[in-house]
Amino acid sequence: MSTSTAVRKQQEDFGQWKALLAKSNPGARIKIVRAGVAPVILISASEHFRIHRNVFAKLLGISPATAERKIKAGTRLGQFETERLERIALIENEAAKVFSDAGLALDWLTKNNAALGDAPLALLDTETGAGEVRKVLSAISYGGAV
């Protein structure tokens, strides 16, 4: 199955989409991001993180009104929003490996972190923030200083 076929047939679940990303090589992920993601993935992701859809939309860099329009029309999210969603998914996968538990990773991402000054998830709207989250995950994993 080609990457474009896989993207079109993707399930309407953030967890399944996240698993698809984890199995994909960088070239395939680029194609997935460029194709955009179905708006139901935004809904599923906000439910997964237990964050109101409007707040999650802002984290992706999309206004709540635009997100709702895309959801109602079934219009795919753009490359920019999909790339942010990809970043969130990949960092959650990374956190699950560090904690050896998906539930602990989810809790860690959504709760305030003293080293970061905010919940890690809240920082994933920028690559700089994502870099800081990765540093803390690395320190946890390898026992280094933050």
N, CA, C and O atoms as a GROMACS GRO file, in nm:
protein
  584
    1MET      N    1   0.085  -0.118   0.000
    1MET     CA    2   0.000   0.000   0.000
    1MET      C    3   0.089   0.124   0.000
    1MET      O    4   0.182   0.133   0.080
    2SER      N    5   0.061   0.217  -0.087
    2SER     CA    6   0.141   0.339  -0.094
    2SER      C    7   0.109   0.429   0.025
    2SER      O    8   0.006   0.413   0.091
    3THR      N    9   0.199   0.523   0.051
    3THR     CA   10   0.179   0.615   0.162
    3THR      C   11   0.052   0.696   0.144
    3THR      O   12  -0.023   0.717   0.239
    4SER      N   13   0.026   0.741   0.020
    4SER     CA   14  -0.094   0.822  -0.002
    4SER      C   15  -0.220   0.740   0.023
    4SER      O   16  -0.319   0.792   0.074
    5THR      N   17  -0.218   0.611  -0.012
    5THR     CA   18  -0.333   0.525   0.016
    5THR      C   19  -0.348   0.506   0.166
    5THR      O   20  -0.460   0.508   0.218
    6ALA      N   21  -0.237   0.488   0.236
    6ALA     CA   22  -0.241   0.472   0.381
    6ALA      C   23  -0.297   0.597   0.447
    6ALA      O   24  -0.376   0.588   0.542
    7VAL      N   25  -0.257   0.713   0.397
    7VAL     CA   26  -0.307   0.839   0.452
    7VAL      C   27  -0.458   0.849   0.431
    7VAL      O   28  -0.532   0.887   0.522
    8ARG      N   29  -0.504   0.815   0.310
    8ARG     CA   30  -0.647   0.823   0.281
    8ARG      C   31  -0.728   0.725   0.363
    8ARG      O   32  -0.842   0.754   0.401
    9LYS      N   33  -0.669   0.609   0.391
    9LYS     CA   34  -0.743   0.506   0.463
    9LYS      C   35  -0.720   0.511   0.613
    9LYS      O   36  -0.766   0.423   0.686
   10GLN      N   37  -0.649   0.612   0.660
   10GLN     CA   38  -0.618   0.620   0.802
   10GLN      C   39  -0.746   0.618   0.886
   10GLN      O   40  -0.849   0.670   0.846
   11GLN      N   41  -0.736   0.557   1.001
   11GLN     CA   42  -0.850   0.550   1.091
   11GLN      C   43  -0.876   0.689   1.149
   11GLN      O   44  -0.790   0.777   1.147
   12GLU      N   45  -0.995   0.705   1.200
   12GLU     CA   46  -1.034   0.835   1.255
   12GLU      C   47  -1.003   0.841   1.404
   12GLU      O   48  -1.084   0.888   1.484
   13ASP      N   49  -0.885   0.794   1.441
   13ASP     CA   50  -0.846   0.787   1.580
   13ASP      C   51  -0.703   0.838   1.594
   13ASP      O   52  -0.614   0.796   1.520
   14PHE      N   53  -0.682   0.927   1.689
   14PHE     CA   54  -0.548   0.983   1.710
   14PHE      C   55  -0.446   0.874   1.743
   14PHE      O   56  -0.334   0.878   1.693
   15GLY      N   57  -0.484   0.778   1.825
   15GLY     CA   58  -0.393   0.671   1.863
   15GLY      C   59  -0.346   0.591   1.743
   15GLY      O   60  -0.227   0.558   1.733
   16GLN      N   61  -0.436   0.560   1.652
   16GLN     CA   62  -0.399   0.485   1.532
   16GLN      C   63  -0.314   0.572   1.439
   16GLN      O   64  -0.218   0.523   1.379
   17TRP      N   65  -0.348   0.699   1.428
   17TRP     CA   66  -0.270   0.790   1.345
   17TRP      C   67  -0.129   0.804   1.402
   17TRP      O   68  -0.030   0.805   1.328
   18LYS      N   69  -0.121   0.814   1.534
   18LYS     CA   70   0.008   0.825   1.603
   18LYS      C   71   0.092   0.699   1.578
   18LYS      O   72   0.213   0.708   1.556
   19ALA      N   73   0.028   0.583   1.582
   19ALA     CA   74   0.099   0.457   1.555
   19ALA      C   75   0.148   0.452   1.411
   19ALA      O   76   0.258   0.403   1.384
   20LEU      N   77   0.068   0.503   1.318
   20LEU     CA   78   0.110   0.510   1.177
   20LEU      C   79   0.236   0.596   1.164
   20LEU      O   80   0.329   0.560   1.092
   21LEU      N   81   0.237   0.709   1.232
   21LEU     CA   82   0.355   0.797   1.228
   21LEU      C   83   0.478   0.728   1.285
   21LEU      O   84   0.587   0.738   1.230
   22ALA      N   85   0.459   0.657   1.395
   22ALA     CA   86   0.571   0.591   1.462
   22ALA      C   87   0.635   0.486   1.372
   22ALA      O   88   0.756   0.463   1.380
   23LYS      N   89   0.556   0.423   1.288
   23LYS     CA   90   0.607   0.319   1.198
   23LYS      C   91   0.662   0.375   1.068
   23LYS      O   92   0.728   0.305   0.992
   24SER      N   93   0.634   0.502   1.042
   24SER     CA   94   0.672   0.562   0.914
   24SER      C   95   0.812   0.621   0.918
   24SER      O   96   0.857   0.673   1.021
   25ASN      N   97   0.881   0.610   0.806
   25ASN     CA   98   1.012   0.674   0.796
   25ASN      C   99   0.992   0.823   0.771
   25ASN      O  100   0.880   0.865   0.740
   26PRO      N  101   1.097   0.904   0.784
   26PRO     CA  102   1.080   1.049   0.766
   26PRO      C  103   1.018   1.088   0.632
   26PRO      O  104   0.936   1.180   0.628
   27GLY      N  105   1.054   1.022   0.524
   27GLY     CA  106   0.996   1.054   0.394
   27GLY      C  107   0.846   1.032   0.392
   27GLY      O  108   0.771   1.112   0.336
   28ALA      N  109   0.802   0.923   0.450
   28ALA     CA  110   0.659   0.894   0.456
   28ALA      C  111   0.587   0.994   0.545
   28ALA      O  112   0.476   1.037   0.513
   29ARG      N  113   0.651   1.033   0.658
   29ARG     CA  114   0.588   1.133   0.746
   29ARG      C  115   0.575   1.267   0.676
   29ARG      O  116   0.476   1.338   0.696
   30ILE      N  117   0.672   1.303   0.594
   30ILE     CA  118   0.663   1.428   0.518
   30ILE      C  119   0.540   1.423   0.427
   30ILE      O  120   0.465   1.520   0.419
   31LYS      N  121   0.520   1.312   0.359
   31LYS     CA  122   0.403   1.297   0.272
   31LYS      C  123   0.273   1.305   0.351
   31LYS      O  124   0.177   1.368   0.307
   32ILE      N  125   0.271   1.242   0.469
   32ILE     CA  126   0.152   1.246   0.555
   32ILE      C  127   0.122   1.390   0.596
   32ILE      O  128   0.007   1.434   0.591
   33VAL      N  129   0.225   1.462   0.637
   33VAL     CA  130   0.208   1.601   0.680
   33VAL      C  131   0.161   1.688   0.564
   33VAL      O  132   0.070   1.770   0.579
   34ARG      N  133   0.221   1.671   0.448
   34ARG     CA  134   0.183   1.751   0.332
   34ARG      C  135   0.039   1.724   0.288
   34ARG      O  136  -0.029   1.813   0.238
   35ALA      N  137  -0.006   1.601   0.306
   35ALA     CA  138  -0.143   1.565   0.267
   35ALA      C  139  -0.246   1.622   0.363
   35ALA      O  140  -0.364   1.636   0.328
   36GLY      N  141  -0.204   1.656   0.484
   36GLY     CA  142  -0.297   1.704   0.585
   36GLY      C  143  -0.368   1.587   0.651
   36GLY      O  144  -0.357   1.473   0.607
   37VAL      N  145  -0.438   1.618   0.756
   37VAL     CA  146  -0.506   1.515   0.834
   37VAL      C  147  -0.655   1.547   0.842
   37VAL      O  148  -0.694   1.664   0.841
   38ALA      N  149  -0.735   1.443   0.849
   38ALA     CA  150  -0.880   1.462   0.862
   38ALA      C  151  -0.910   1.535   0.994
   38ALA      O  152  -0.843   1.509   1.094
   39PRO      N  153  -1.007   1.623   0.995
   39PRO     CA  154  -1.036   1.699   1.117
   39PRO      C  155  -1.083   1.613   1.234
   39PRO      O  156  -1.077   1.657   1.349
   40VAL      N  157  -1.130   1.492   1.206
   40VAL     CA  158  -1.171   1.405   1.318
   40VAL      C  159  -1.051   1.365   1.403
   40VAL      O  160  -1.068   1.329   1.520
   41ILE      N  161  -0.930   1.371   1.347
   41ILE     CA  162  -0.810   1.343   1.426
   41ILE      C  163  -0.790   1.453   1.530
   41ILE      O  164  -0.747   1.425   1.642
   42LEU      N  165  -0.821   1.576   1.496
   42LEU     CA  166  -0.815   1.686   1.592
   42LEU      C  167  -0.912   1.658   1.708
   42LEU      O  168  -0.876   1.676   1.824
   43ILE      N  169  -1.032   1.615   1.676
   43ILE     CA  170  -1.132   1.583   1.779
   43ILE      C  171  -1.080   1.471   1.868
   43ILE      O  172  -1.083   1.482   1.991
   44SER      N  173  -1.032   1.365   1.806
   44SER     CA  174  -0.982   1.250   1.880
   44SER      C  175  -0.862   1.288   1.967
   44SER      O  176  -0.852   1.242   2.081
   45ALA      N  177  -0.772   1.370   1.914
   45ALA     CA  178  -0.654   1.411   1.990
   45ALA      C  179  -0.693   1.496   2.110
   45ALA      O  180  -0.639   1.478   2.219
   46SER      N  181  -0.786   1.588   2.092
   46SER     CA  182  -0.828   1.672   2.206
   46SER      C  183  -0.892   1.585   2.314
   46SER      O  184  -0.872   1.610   2.433
   47GLU      N  185  -0.970   1.485   2.275
   47GLU     CA  186  -1.029   1.392   2.371
   47GLU      C  187  -0.921   1.308   2.438
   47GLU      O  188  -0.926   1.284   2.559
   48HIS      N  189  -0.824   1.264   2.361
   48HIS     CA  190  -0.714   1.183   2.413
   48HIS      C  191  -0.639   1.258   2.523
   48HIS      O  192  -0.608   1.200   2.627
   49PHE      N  193  -0.610   1.386   2.501
   49PHE     CA  194  -0.536   1.466   2.598
   49PHE      C  195  -0.627   1.530   2.703
   49PHE      O  196  -0.580   1.599   2.793
   50ARG      N  197  -0.758   1.508   2.689
   50ARG     CA  198  -0.858   1.563   2.782
   50ARG      C  199  -0.849   1.716   2.788
   50ARG      O  200  -0.852   1.777   2.894
   51ILE      N  201  -0.839   1.775   2.668
   51ILE     CA  202  -0.831   1.920   2.653
   51ILE      C  203  -0.947   1.964   2.565
   51ILE      O  204  -0.979   1.899   2.465
   52HIS      N  205  -1.010   2.074   2.602
   52HIS     CA  206  -1.121   2.126   2.522
   52HIS      C  207  -1.073   2.147   2.379
   52HIS      O  208  -0.961   2.192   2.356
   53ARG      N  209  -1.158   2.114   2.286
   53ARG     CA  210  -1.123   2.122   2.143
   53ARG      C  211  -1.073   2.260   2.103
   53ARG      O  212  -0.979   2.270   2.024
   54ASN      N  213  -1.132   2.367   2.156
   54ASN     CA  214  -1.088   2.503   2.120
   54ASN      C  215  -0.945   2.530   2.167
   54ASN      O  216  -0.867   2.593   2.096
   55VAL      N  217  -0.911   2.481   2.285
   55VAL     CA  218  -0.776   2.500   2.339
   55VAL      C  219  -0.677   2.418   2.255
   55VAL      O  220  -0.567   2.465   2.224
   56PHE      N  221  -0.716   2.296   2.220
   56PHE     CA  222  -0.628   2.211   2.140
   56PHE      C  223  -0.608   2.271   2.001
   56PHE      O  224  -0.497   2.266   1.946
   57ALA      N  225  -0.714   2.327   1.944
   57ALA     CA  226  -0.701   2.392   1.812
   57ALA      C  227  -0.598   2.504   1.818
   57ALA      O  228  -0.517   2.518   1.727
   58LYS      N  229  -0.601   2.584   1.923
   58LYS     CA  230  -0.504   2.693   1.938
   58LYS      C  231  -0.362   2.639   1.950
   58LYS      O  232  -0.268   2.700   1.898
   59LEU      N  233  -0.346   2.524   2.017
   59LEU     CA  234  -0.215   2.461   2.027
   59LEU      C  235  -0.162   2.423   1.889
   59LEU      O  236  -0.041   2.423   1.865
   60LEU      N  237  -0.253   2.389   1.799
   60LEU     CA  238  -0.214   2.354   1.662
   60LEU      C  239  -0.198   2.478   1.573
   60LEU      O  240  -0.158   2.467   1.458
   61GLY      N  241  -0.229   2.595   1.628
   61GLY     CA  242  -0.213   2.718   1.551
   61GLY      C  243  -0.331   2.748   1.461
   61GLY      O  244  -0.316   2.815   1.359
   62ILE      N  245  -0.447   2.699   1.497
   62ILE     CA  246  -0.568   2.720   1.417
   62ILE      C  247  -0.674   2.781   1.509
   62ILE      O  248  -0.689   2.739   1.623
   63SER      N  249  -0.747   2.879   1.459
   63SER     CA  250  -0.848   2.941   1.544
   63SER      C  251  -0.961   2.840   1.569
   63SER      O  252  -0.988   2.756   1.484
   64PRO      N  253  -1.025   2.850   1.684
   64PRO     CA  254  -1.137   2.759   1.713
   64PRO      C  255  -1.247   2.767   1.606
   64PRO      O  256  -1.306   2.664   1.571
   65ALA      N  257  -1.275   2.886   1.556
   65ALA     CA  258  -1.379   2.900   1.453
   65ALA      C  259  -1.340   2.827   1.325
   65ALA      O  260  -1.423   2.759   1.264
   66THR      N  261  -1.214   2.840   1.284
   66THR     CA  262  -1.167   2.770   1.165
   66THR      C  263  -1.169   2.619   1.187
   66THR      O  264  -1.206   2.543   1.098
   67ALA      N  265  -1.128   2.577   1.306
   67ALA     CA  266  -1.130   2.433   1.338
   67ALA      C  267  -1.272   2.379   1.326
   67ALA      O  268  -1.294   2.273   1.268
   68GLU      N  269  -1.368   2.450   1.381
   68GLU     CA  270  -1.508   2.405   1.376
   68GLU      C  271  -1.559   2.401   1.231
   68GLU      O  272  -1.633   2.310   1.193
   69ARG      N  273  -1.519   2.500   1.152
   69ARG     CA  274  -1.559   2.499   1.010
   69ARG      C  275  -1.502   2.377   0.938
   69ARG      O  276  -1.571   2.311   0.860
   70LYS      N  277  -1.375   2.349   0.964
   70LYS     CA  278  -1.311   2.233   0.901
   70LYS      C  279  -1.376   2.103   0.946
   70LYS      O  280  -1.394   2.011   0.867
   71ILE      N  281  -1.412   2.096   1.072
   71ILE     CA  282  -1.477   1.976   1.125
   71ILE      C  283  -1.614   1.957   1.059
   71ILE      O  284  -1.646   1.847   1.013
   72LYS      N  285  -1.692   2.063   1.053
   72LYS     CA  286  -1.827   2.054   0.992
   72LYS      C  287  -1.820   2.020   0.844
   72LYS      O  288  -1.901   1.943   0.793
   73ALA      N  289  -1.722   2.078   0.774
   73ALA     CA  290  -1.710   2.056   0.630
   73ALA      C  291  -1.631   1.929   0.596
   73ALA      O  292  -1.633   1.883   0.482
   74GLY      N  293  -1.561   1.874   0.695
   74GLY     CA  294  -1.477   1.757   0.670
   74GLY      C  295  -1.350   1.791   0.593
   74GLY      O  296  -1.290   1.705   0.529
   75THR      N  297  -1.310   1.918   0.598
   75THR     CA  298  -1.191   1.965   0.527
   75THR      C  299  -1.066   1.929   0.606
   75THR      O  300  -1.060   1.948   0.728
   76ARG      N  301  -0.967   1.877   0.538
   76ARG     CA  302  -0.843   1.837   0.604
   76ARG      C  303  -0.772   1.957   0.665
   76ARG      O  304  -0.782   2.069   0.615
   77LEU      N  305  -0.701   1.932   0.773
   77LEU     CA  306  -0.616   2.035   0.831
   77LEU      C  307  -0.501   2.061   0.736
   77LEU      O  308  -0.461   1.973   0.660
   78GLY      N  309  -0.448   2.181   0.740
   78GLY     CA  310  -0.338   2.217   0.653
   78GLY      C  311  -0.206   2.156   0.699
   78GLY      O  312  -0.197   2.094   0.805
   79GLN      N  313  -0.106   2.176   0.618
   79GLN     CA  314   0.027   2.123   0.646
   79GLN      C  315   0.081   2.175   0.779
   79GLN      O  316   0.138   2.099   0.857
   80PHE      N  317   0.063   2.303   0.804
   80PHE     CA  318   0.114   2.367   0.926
   80PHE      C  319   0.054   2.300   1.050
   80PHE      O  320   0.127   2.263   1.142
   81GLU      N  321  -0.080   2.286   1.053
   81GLU     CA  322  -0.148   2.227   1.169
   81GLU      C  323  -0.114   2.078   1.182
   81GLU      O  324  -0.096   2.027   1.292
   82THR      N  325  -0.105   2.011   1.069
   82THR     CA  326  -0.073   1.868   1.071
   82THR      C  327   0.068   1.845   1.122
   82THR      O  328   0.094   1.747   1.193
   83GLU      N  329   0.159   1.934   1.087
   83GLU     CA  330   0.297   1.920   1.135
   83GLU      C  331   0.303   1.937   1.287
   83GLU      O  332   0.377   1.865   1.354
   84ARG      N  333   0.226   2.030   1.340
   84ARG     CA  334   0.223   2.046   1.486
   84ARG      C  335   0.163   1.923   1.552
   84ARG      O  336   0.211   1.878   1.656
   85LEU      N  337   0.059   1.868   1.492
   85LEU     CA  338  -0.002   1.747   1.546
   85LEU      C  339   0.096   1.630   1.539
   85LEU      O  340   0.101   1.547   1.630
   86GLU      N  341   0.173   1.623   1.432
   86GLU     CA  342   0.276   1.520   1.419
   86GLU      C  343   0.379   1.535   1.531
   86GLU      O  344   0.420   1.436   1.591
   87ARG      N  345   0.421   1.658   1.558
   87ARG     CA  346   0.519   1.684   1.664
   87ARG      C  347   0.466   1.634   1.799
   87ARG      O  348   0.538   1.570   1.875
   88ILE      N  349   0.341   1.664   1.827
   88ILE     CA  350   0.279   1.621   1.952
   88ILE      C  351   0.277   1.469   1.960
   88ILE      O  352   0.312   1.411   2.063
   89ALA      N  353   0.237   1.404   1.852
   89ALA     CA  354   0.228   1.257   1.849
   89ALA      C  355   0.365   1.194   1.869
   89ALA      O  356   0.379   1.098   1.946
   90LEU      N  357   0.466   1.245   1.801
   90LEU     CA  358   0.600   1.186   1.811
   90LEU      C  359   0.659   1.207   1.950
   90LEU      O  360   0.727   1.118   2.002
   91ILE      N  361   0.636   1.322   2.010
   91ILE     CA  362   0.688   1.346   2.145
   91ILE      C  363   0.612   1.261   2.246
   91ILE      O  364   0.671   1.215   2.344
   92GLU      N  365   0.484   1.241   2.224
   92GLU     CA  366   0.412   1.151   2.316
   92GLU      C  367   0.468   1.009   2.304
   92GLU      O  368   0.483   0.940   2.405
   93ASN      N  369   0.498   0.965   2.184
   93ASN     CA  370   0.560   0.833   2.166
   93ASN      C  371   0.695   0.826   2.239
   93ASN      O  372   0.727   0.726   2.303
   94GLU      N  373   0.772   0.933   2.228
   94GLU     CA  374   0.902   0.940   2.294
   94GLU      C  375   0.885   0.933   2.446
   94GLU      O  376   0.960   0.863   2.514
   95ALA      N  377   0.786   1.006   2.500
   95ALA     CA  378   0.760   1.004   2.644
   95ALA      C  379   0.715   0.865   2.690
   95ALA      O  380   0.753   0.821   2.798
   96ALA      N  381   0.635   0.798   2.609
   96ALA     CA  382   0.591   0.662   2.644
   96ALA      C  383   0.710   0.567   2.654
   96ALA      O  384   0.711   0.478   2.739
   97LYS      N  385   0.809   0.584   2.567
   97LYS     CA  386   0.930   0.501   2.574
   97LYS      C  387   1.010   0.533   2.702
   97LYS      O  388   1.059   0.443   2.769
   98VAL      N  389   1.022   0.661   2.733
   98VAL     CA  390   1.098   0.703   2.852
   98VAL      C  391   1.034   0.649   2.979
   98VAL      O  392   1.103   0.598   3.067
   99PHE      N  393   0.901   0.659   2.988
   99PHE     CA  394   0.830   0.616   3.109
   99PHE      C  395   0.788   0.469   3.105
   99PHE      O  396   0.740   0.415   3.204
  100SER      N  397   0.806   0.406   2.990
  100SER     CA  398   0.765   0.266   2.970
  100SER      C  399   0.617   0.244   3.001
  100SER      O  400   0.576   0.135   3.040
  101ASP      N  401   0.538   0.349   2.984
  101ASP     CA  402   0.395   0.342   3.014
  101ASP      C  403   0.325   0.459   2.946
  101ASP      O  404   0.355   0.575   2.972
  102ALA      N  405   0.231   0.427   2.858
  102ALA     CA  406   0.160   0.532   2.784
  102ALA      C  407   0.079   0.622   2.876
  102ALA      O  408   0.069   0.743   2.852
  103GLY      N  409   0.020   0.565   2.981
  103GLY     CA  410  -0.060   0.644   3.075
  103GLY      C  411   0.025   0.743   3.152
  103GLY      O  412  -0.015   0.858   3.172
  104LEU      N  413   0.142   0.699   3.196
  104LEU     CA  414   0.233   0.791   3.266
  104LEU      C  415   0.281   0.901   3.173
  104LEU      O  416   0.294   1.016   3.214
  105ALA      N  417   0.307   0.865   3.049
  105ALA     CA  418   0.350   0.965   2.950
  105ALA      C  419   0.242   1.070   2.930
  105ALA      O  420   0.270   1.190   2.925
  106LEU      N  421   0.118   1.026   2.917
  106LEU     CA  422   0.006   1.118   2.898
  106LEU      C  423  -0.008   1.211   3.018
  106LEU      O  424  -0.026   1.332   3.002
  107ASP      N  425   0.002   1.155   3.139
  107ASP     CA  426  -0.005   1.238   3.260
  107ASP      C  427   0.109   1.339   3.263
  107ASP      O  428   0.088   1.456   3.294
  108TRP      N  429   0.230   1.293   3.230
  108TRP     CA  430   0.346   1.382   3.233
  108TRP      C  431   0.329   1.497   3.135
  108TRP      O  432   0.362   1.611   3.166
  109LEU      N  433   0.277   1.467   3.016
  109LEU     CA  434   0.260   1.571   2.914
  109LEU      C  435   0.157   1.676   2.951
  109LEU      O  436   0.167   1.791   2.908
  110THR      N  437   0.059   1.639   3.030
  110THR     CA  438  -0.053   1.729   3.057
  110THR      C  439  -0.048   1.797   3.194
  110THR      O  440  -0.135   1.879   3.225
  111LYS      N  441   0.051   1.764   3.274
  111LYS     CA  442   0.063   1.827   3.407
  111LYS      C  443   0.180   1.923   3.409
  111LYS      O  444   0.278   1.905   3.338
  112ASN      N  445   0.167   2.027   3.492
  112ASN     CA  446   0.275   2.125   3.504
  112ASN      C  447   0.407   2.058   3.539
  112ASN      O  448   0.411   1.963   3.617
  113ASN      N  449   0.514   2.108   3.480
  113ASN     CA  450   0.648   2.055   3.501
  113ASN      C  451   0.735   2.170   3.548
  113ASN      O  452   0.749   2.271   3.479
  114ALA      N  453   0.793   2.155   3.667
  114ALA     CA  454   0.874   2.263   3.725
  114ALA      C  455   0.990   2.302   3.636
  114ALA      O  456   1.022   2.421   3.624
  115ALA      N  457   1.055   2.205   3.575
  115ALA     CA  458   1.171   2.235   3.490
  115ALA      C  459   1.133   2.315   3.366
  115ALA      O  460   1.213   2.393   3.315
  116LEU      N  461   1.010   2.296   3.319
  116LEU     CA  462   0.965   2.363   3.197
  116LEU      C  463   0.882   2.488   3.226
  116LEU      O  464   0.867   2.574   3.139
  117GLY      N  465   0.828   2.498   3.347
  117GLY     CA  466   0.745   2.613   3.381
  117GLY      C  467   0.603   2.605   3.328
  117GLY      O  468   0.528   2.702   3.338
  118ASP      N  469   0.565   2.492   3.273
  118ASP     CA  470   0.431   2.472   3.217
  118ASP      C  471   0.414   2.323   3.189
  118ASP      O  472   0.508   2.245   3.206
  119ALA      N  473   0.297   2.284   3.147
  119ALA     CA  474   0.277   2.146   3.104
  119ALA      C  475   0.355   2.126   2.974
  119ALA      O  476   0.350   2.212   2.886
  120PRO      N  477   0.426   2.015   2.959
  120PRO     CA  478   0.501   1.993   2.836
  120PRO      C  479   0.416   2.009   2.710
  120PRO      O  480   0.462   2.066   2.611
  121LEU      N  481   0.294   1.960   2.712
  121LEU     CA  482   0.207   1.970   2.595
  121LEU      C  483   0.186   2.115   2.552
  121LEU      O  484   0.178   2.144   2.433
  122ALA      N  485   0.178   2.206   2.648
  122ALA     CA  486   0.156   2.347   2.618
  122ALA      C  487   0.273   2.410   2.543
  122ALA      O  488   0.257   2.514   2.480
  123LEU      N  489   0.390   2.347   2.548
  123LEU     CA  490   0.508   2.402   2.483
  123LEU      C  491   0.529   2.348   2.342
  123LEU      O  492   0.618   2.393   2.270
  124LEU      N  493   0.447   2.252   2.302
  124LEU     CA  494   0.469   2.185   2.175
  124LEU      C  495   0.414   2.260   2.055
  124LEU      O  496   0.412   2.208   1.944
  125ASP      N  497   0.370   2.384   2.077
  125ASP     CA  498   0.325   2.466   1.965
  125ASP      C  499   0.442   2.529   1.890
  125ASP      O  500   0.425   2.585   1.782
  126THR      N  501   0.562   2.519   1.948
  126THR     CA  502   0.682   2.570   1.880
  126THR      C  503   0.790   2.463   1.881
  126THR      O  504   0.793   2.377   1.969
  127GLU      N  505   0.878   2.468   1.784
  127GLU     CA  506   0.989   2.373   1.780
  127GLU      C  507   1.086   2.398   1.895
  127GLU      O  508   1.146   2.304   1.947
  128THR      N  509   1.101   2.525   1.936
  128THR     CA  510   1.186   2.556   2.050
  128THR      C  511   1.132   2.491   2.176
  128THR      O  512   1.207   2.430   2.252
  129GLY      N  513   1.002   2.503   2.198
  129GLY     CA  514   0.938   2.439   2.312
  129GLY      C  515   0.953   2.288   2.306
  129GLY      O  516   0.980   2.223   2.408
  130ALA      N  517   0.935   2.232   2.188
  130ALA     CA  518   0.950   2.087   2.172
  130ALA      C  519   1.093   2.044   2.205
  130ALA      O  520   1.115   1.938   2.264
  131GLY      N  521   1.190   2.126   2.168
  131GLY     CA  522   1.329   2.096   2.200
  131GLY      C  523   1.352   2.093   2.350
  131GLY      O  524   1.425   2.007   2.401
  132GLU      N  525   1.290   2.186   2.421
  132GLU     CA  526   1.302   2.188   2.567
  132GLU      C  527   1.238   2.065   2.630
  132GLU      O  528   1.291   2.007   2.724
  133VAL      N  529   1.123   2.025   2.577
  133VAL     CA  530   1.055   1.904   2.625
  133VAL      C  531   1.144   1.782   2.600
  133VAL      O  532   1.156   1.695   2.686
  134ARG      N  533   1.204   1.775   2.483
  134ARG     CA  534   1.295   1.663   2.452
  134ARG      C  535   1.414   1.660   2.547
  134ARG      O  536   1.458   1.552   2.588
  135LYS      N  537   1.468   1.777   2.582
  135LYS     CA  538   1.580   1.784   2.677
  135LYS      C  539   1.541   1.725   2.812
  135LYS      O  540   1.617   1.649   2.872
  136VAL      N  541   1.423   1.761   2.859
  136VAL     CA  542   1.377   1.709   2.989
  136VAL      C  543   1.354   1.559   2.980
  136VAL      O  544   1.389   1.486   3.072
  137LEU      N  545   1.295   1.512   2.871
  137LEU     CA  546   1.277   1.368   2.854
  137LEU      C  547   1.411   1.295   2.853
  137LEU      O  548   1.425   1.187   2.911
  138SER      N  549   1.507   1.354   2.788
  138SER     CA  550   1.640   1.294   2.782
  138SER      C  551   1.703   1.290   2.922
  138SER      O  552   1.764   1.190   2.961
  139ALA      N  553   1.687   1.397   2.997
  139ALA     CA  554   1.741   1.401   3.133
  139ALA      C  555   1.674   1.295   3.221
  139ALA      O  556   1.740   1.231   3.303
  140ILE      N  557   1.544   1.276   3.204
  140ILE     CA  558   1.474   1.173   3.280
  140ILE      C  559   1.524   1.035   3.240
  140ILE      O  560   1.547   0.948   3.324
  141SER      N  561   1.539   1.016   3.112
  141SER     CA  562   1.581   0.887   3.059
  141SER      C  563   1.722   0.848   3.099
  141SER      O  564   1.748   0.733   3.133
  142TYR      N  565   1.812   0.945   3.094
  142TYR     CA  566   1.953   0.916   3.119
  142TYR      C  567   2.005   0.967   3.253
  142TYR      O  568   2.124   0.954   3.283
  143GLY      N  569   1.917   1.024   3.334
  143GLY     CA  570   1.956   1.068   3.466
  143GLY      C  571   2.040   1.194   3.470
  143GLY      O  572   2.110   1.219   3.568
  144GLY      N  573   2.033   1.274   3.366
  144GLY     CA  574   2.112   1.398   3.361
  144GLY      C  575   2.040   1.513   3.427
  144GLY      O  576   1.924   1.502   3.467
  145ALA      N  577   2.110   1.623   3.438
  145ALA     CA  578   2.051   1.746   3.493
  145ALA      C  579   1.969   1.814   3.385
  145ALA      O  580   1.998   1.803   3.266
  146VAL      N  581   1.867   1.883   3.429
  146VAL     CA  582   1.780   1.955   3.336
  146VAL      C  583   1.829   2.097   3.320
  146VAL      O  584   1.770   2.175   3.246
   0.00000   0.00000   0.00000
